[in-house]
């Protein structure tokens, strides 16, 4: 009877390679992902400003590196088809900024002696705040033509001087104040201060204001001392409970 001897292959017929679940990271991929995320979250105004600034930077760099070539391209583009490109760009810029120009003309009509706050007429801005009872970003930018940086600067300053406070959904709402006092705050660099204890407005350099600030300081000091004593009492209760549990354990062991 013949016997058959089976020998395993020295080399496997196939190999299984585990596929990587995550793609290989590179600097170019990371930068491209960040750019796409920024484009997805940015507003149309931010995209427009960034594009315009990038085009200006490219033109300045081209003018420095190859001035004759850049000047030739710009001259040819300006003279193309009867100067239609400059006319189109000028009309586009006028259309995009027409609301801002109208507001500027209206402000000029109020006179050169009109008091302003961050470039805004004090009377008009105070009346608008009293009507809306809030300083919302979108409405402010749409009404007064502010940028996001200007809106944030005004909102931070008004909140610092207690003209605005945080309401529902963390919105900046107008604190209870008369139109006359609001105009004084905006026109005279905030001569009034808000007393949390008395819930009233008082003169910054007045006797009553100093008394109100003293009362507020005493109240905060008393609250801090009360909180400190409560924390100390909680620690004592915890120590007593620990000693009581240890005494129970010893009693059971006996």
PyMOL commands that set and color helices and strands:
alter all, ss='L'
color gray80, all
select helices_A, chain A and resi 27-41+44-65+67-79+84-96+98-109+122-132+137-144+148-160+168-170+179-187+207-253
alter helices_A, ss='H'
color red, helices_A
select strands_A, chain A and resi 116-117+120-121+164-166+172-174+192-195+200-203
alter strands_A, ss='S'
color yellow, strands_A
deselect
rebuild
show_as cartoon
